[in-house]
């Protein structure tokens, strides 16, 4: 796995998310993400998980609190992310990416109070 692979994964996911009727409004209408700024942060985030780099600096939860997110958004995010992973990776790297995405989704949804018992 290389940095180019990470970029391909993140770009592939965002192409899916920005074409998705459930997720696109969150990214475009509410978060107003600037992909020129946002994507490099995500490259660094996933590079840290999959390659062990330590470039990512950020507090991603802060940006998510004001967004109108429901559990269905996290489920769709995971579905599309796993599609992107499976389109570009296989074996241990694919499993690591999917496992970490499940963890990230659970943590975010939990902190936003979207999981039962929260």
N, C-alpha and C positions, 0 to 999 in steps of 0.2 A: 504494500500500500504506500502510495506517495502523496505528496501535497497536491499534485494534479488530480489524483483520485478523489481526494477530499473535496476539492473544488467542483469536480464533476458531480459528486453526490449532493452537495448543498445546492448547486445550480439546478440539478434535476428535481430535487424536492421543491424548490421555490417555483419552478415552472409549473409543477403540478398544483401547488397551493394557490398560486395566483390565477389559475384557471378554474379553481374549485368554487362552486357557488356558495358554499358555507364559509370557507376560509378567506376567500378574496376580500369580502367586505371588512373583515377584521384587520387585515394587513393594509388595505388601501384606504378605506373610509374612516377607520378609527385610529389605527396606529400610525398612519401616514408614513410608512417606512420609506426611507431613502436607501434603495438597494446598493448604491455606491458606497454607502457607509455601513449598512447592515451586513451585507454578504461577507466582507472581510472579517468581521467579528465572528460570524458563524464558521468561516473557514478555520479561524484560530481555535474556536471552541471545540469543533470536531477533530481538529488536528491533535489537540490535547488528549482527547479520549482515545483516538485510534492510533496515534503515533507517539504519544507521550510527550509532546512539546508543551511548553509552558508560556506561550505568548498571550493566551486569552486573559484579558483583564476586564472584569465587568461584574455587574450585579443584575442579572437578567430579570429577577422577580419584580424589581421596582417598575420596570416598563410594562409589566403585565397586569398589575393591580387595577389600573383604571379601565381596562378593556372589558367589553361585554362578552365574557367567555363563559361557556357552559361546558359540561362534561362532554357533550357531543363534539365540541371543537377539538378537545384533546384526543378523542377517539379518532376523529378524521385526520388530525395531524399525524397520529401514529400510523394510521393506515397508509397515508400518502408517503410518509417517511420510509416505511417498510417496503413499499413499492419501489421507491428510488434505490434503496439499499439492494434489493433483489435484482434490480435491473443492471447494477454495476459491480456487485461483489458476490462472493460465495465463500463458503467455508467459515473458518474462525473469525475473519474480519467482519463478515456479514452478521454473524451471531453476536459479536461484541457490539456492533453498531445498534442492532435491534434491542439487545438487552439494556444498553445505556439509554436508548430513546424511551424505553418503557419506564426506566427509573426517573428520567427527567420529567416525563409526562405525569407520573404519579406524584412527584414532589411538587410540581407546579399546581396540579389540580388540588392536591391536599392543602397547600398553603393558601389557595384561593377559596378553601372551604367547600369544594365541589365533591368530595368523597364522603361516603356515609361514615358517620361517627366523628366527623370533623366539626 
